[in-house]
């Protein structure tokens, strides 16, 4: 069995593409050594995906190993790009870019630069005074190109773009069903109200798509309450929220008091913006009385958008799209309906902004590479089977 494990690791360390062949791709930018992370994900080097930039290590090793190195781009050309192989078919991907400056250059010069996906601007990365990693995530649909280009562009003199990590996950199931494939959706926030941060933690993880559910602040008039996730097998709740996210919620401490949440919109995008809201609701294990009801009106910037009734042992998902919003701040208000006897409550919320990206980009130059990746993966399986038979 030790020999089997060594063979598996050796094949994985030989190339990052083994994991790409089965879908997920995790790139530790600036690192020269592939590794297996604590959640058993393979983190590969970036040498196969870009020929530009310079590798650098931050002075202090970080809790997230992928934040301990960077690749920075001291030239002002447009070739500050990664070309990432994907399946040559129409498919939606979760793309996440991570940045941690960490004073890697010893200059304490926090750079600001633009981030692009397939030649369209996703956001401006502003690392000033950020003492922790920052992430930019998008849901982006490919249309048979066989690759995704992620680029950093310098916009200020002597402020050089850099990147710490890249993660790509194909979404084989129909998550976020109202999102059109001809648009890209940039994540504004994904918040777990009442609980801790939730990430992919391994093969048995409740979070199956490598999303990060950040821990949300509890408003002053709210309390954290335990709730019962949806335990029914079918139908699966829309977007498949993890049970660990749905097992705690926040509720207003007063039956008649609304919950007020705020969303900060990206200031570098044009307004008004088209937003995609997703709200997740569960209920406590037992209500005070069998006759009690928890019914909420959802308001966005003072306009009533939806009425939802929470149910015991059931996850209720409400998607609002398209919603035109004007920044810099959007107010979400959960108001108890007239017929409700219980205070408003919420488990989680996701907010995206829509970006119009041209799907007709590039050409299928990596199709051969992708085919070689898949072939290599099956060769690995055959080698493992053969080794097991010799034991």
Buried (B, 14 or more C-beta within 10 A) or exposed (E): EEEBEEBBBEBBBEBBBBBBBEBBBBBBBBBEEBBEBEEEBBBBBBEBBBEBBEBBBBEEEBEBBBBBBBBBBBEEEEEBBBBBBBBBEEBBBBBBBBBBBBEBBEEEBEBBBBBBBBEBBBBBBBBEEBEEBBBBBBBBBBBBBBBBBBBBBBBEEEBBBBBBBBBBBBBEEEBBEEBEEEBBBBBBBBBBBBBEEBEBBEEEBBBBBBBBBEEBEEBEBBBEBEBBBBEEEEEEBBBBBBBBBBBBBBBBEEEEBBBBBEBEBBEEBEEEBBBBBBBBBBBBEEBEEEEEBBBBBBBBBEEEBBBBBBBBEBBBBBBBBBBEBEBEEBEBBBBBBEEBBBBBBBBBBBBBBBBEBEBEBBEEEBBEBBEBBBEBBEEBEEBBEEBEEEE
